[in-house]
Amino acid sequence: MTHRRTRVKVCGLTTEEEVELAVDAGVDAVGFVVDVPVDTHRELTVERAHELAKTVPPFVTSVAVTMDKSAAEAGAVYRDVAADVLQIHDSDFTGGGELRSHGVNLLQKTPLTGEPPEEADAYIVDSEGERGRGGTGETADWNAAAEFVDRSSRPVVLAGGLTPDNVAEAIEEVEPYGVDVSSGVERGNRKDRELMEEFVTEVRRTDG
């Protein structure tokens, strides 16, 4: 094992209470899904995401998550939410260079095969859903993800079907920089305190 401390991001937070619960559970980052073209109960307006981002305390990273945007549109989301990081959960996005030139910290969804976008600061790998954008709740291909981590020149975040029951195994196999969870810590479409605490505990158990 080469990793030391795997970072934890909980995505799809929708209320101030969920942000507080996630932070109390010990996560490193919280994600807000903003203005996306898919049907999800986690979607927020830019204005609502901005309100929630303001509640994120120091030393916890806020992430605005969007897709199907031009560089200008994505940059506007980043700016208006006032997040620390912009996550483009869309493998087809090609505007990373323009965003980086404007000082945007960019986390981009990338396929497990082929060449990843050089413009991103870090990559997120996920199970493949519609148009390869992920967010399916299905487990990613851990073997392929581990190979991608080995050859990546950037930090890699693993997403896709992670739960408190399987995240430790996923980390042992893939050795990612971080892990990203959403549905795996939900009950009834709401983030659950116990599941988030269990998830973080399982991640910390793998720290080398």
N, C-alpha and C positions, 0 to 999 in steps of 0.2 A: 504493500500500500504506500502511495506517495502523498496522499492528501493529509492535511492536518485538521482543519476545521471546515466542514461543509456548511456553506451558507444556506439559509432557509428563507424562501419567499412564499407567502400566502397570497394568492391572487383572487380577484373578484370580490373584494370587500365592498359593502354597500351602505353601511351605517357607522356612526361614530362608535357605537357599542362594539361592533365587530373589529374596528381598528384597535380599540382599547384591549379587547380580549387577545388579539393577535400579538400585540406588543407585550402584554403581560405574560404570554406564553413563551416569549423569548425569540421571536422571529427577527431576522435581519432586515427584511424588506416586506413591504405590503404593496399589492398591485390593485389598480383601479381600471376597470374595463370601460373604455370611453368611445362612444359613437362608432359602433361596429355594425357590419351588415349581416350579422347572424342573430338568430332569435335566442336570447339568453336573459335570464332573470338577473344577471350580474351587471348588465349594461347601465352606465350612468351618463348623464349629460356632462359636458365640460364644466358647467357651473357647479354641479353637485360634486364632481371629482375634485374640483378646486377646494370646495369647502372641507372635504374629508382630508385632502392632502395637508391642509393647514393644521390638522389635529395630530399629525405624525410627529413624534418627539425627535429631538436630536439623536444622532447615531442610529436611527432606523431609516432606511432608504425608501422613499416613495417612488412608485413606478406607474407611469401612465401607459396603458396597454391599448393599442388600436391596430387597425388593419385596413387594407383597401384605401390607402391614402396616397396622394402625391407627396413629394418632399415638403412642399409649402404647407399643405394641409396637416401633415404629421407634425411639422415644426410648430404650427399654430396650436395644436393640441398640447404639445409639450410646454409651450410658453404659457398658455392660458390655464392649464392645470397647475402650473408651477411645481412640477414634479422634479425629482432628482435625476431620474432616468426615463427615457422613452423606450418602450418595447414595441417593436413592429412585429406582430405575430402573423407574418405573411412572407413566405419564402420567395415570392415574386417581386418584392420591393427592391427597387434599384436606386433609390435616392439617398443612400447612406452617406456618400461623399459630400453632398450638399449640406446635409444635416450636421455632419461632423465639422464642416467649415464654419458653421454658426455656433459651435460650442455645445452641441447636443450630445449627451452621453447616451449611446445607442446600444441596446440589446436587441438582436434580430433573430427571429426564427429562421432556421436554416435546415435544408434537407440533410439526411445522413450520408447521402452519396453525392458525388460531384464536388465542385469547388465552392466553398462558402464565401460569402461576400467579405472582401477585405476591409470594407469601410466600417464594419461594426466594431464596437469596443469589446463585445462579448456575444456569444451565441446561445440560443435556447433551442434544444432539440425536443421534439414532441412526437406523439403518435400521429400518423398521417390521416387527416380527415379531408373534408372537402377542399380541393385545390391545395392540398398539402399544408393547410394552415394550422392543424392541430386543434386542441381544445375539445377533444372527443371524449375524454375521460377513460380512454383505453390505454393500456400499458404500451409504452414505446418498445422498440426492438433494442434490448439492453446490449446485446452482442455488438450490433452495429453502432450503438451509441458509445460503447467502450472504445471501439476502433477509431471513431471520430475524435474522441477525447485525446487519444494517443497522438493523432496527427495534427490536432488543432494548435494554432499559434495564439489563440485567444482563450479566455476562460469560457467554460461550457456549463450551462445550467440544464439539468435534466427535468423534463416535465412528462406528463402522460400517465394517468392511472395510478399515481402514487398515493399510498395510504399509510397509516401507522403500522399496518401489518407487513408491508413489503418494502418500505423505504430503506431500511437498514440493508437488506439484501441488494437493493438497487445500487446503493452507494458502494458496497463492497465489490460489486461486479463492474460498475461503470467508472467509479472514481471521479465524479464531476466536481466542478468548483462549487456548484450549488444545486439545490433542488427546488422545484416549484410545484405547489399543490393548490387545488381549488376544491373540486367536488369531493376529494378524499377526506376533507375535514368538515364536511357539511352534513347536517341532518335537517330534512325538510326545507332545503334550499337556503338555509342559514348557516353561517359559520358556527361551529360548536366548540365551546371552551375545552371540554375534555379531549376531543379529537385533536385539536391544535396542540394542546399540551403533550399528548401522547406522541404526536408526530415529531415535535421538537425533541422530546426525550429520546426517541428512537434514533434520530439523526445524531444527537450528541453522543449516543452510545458508540457510534462508529468513529469518533474523533481519535486520531492517532497521535 
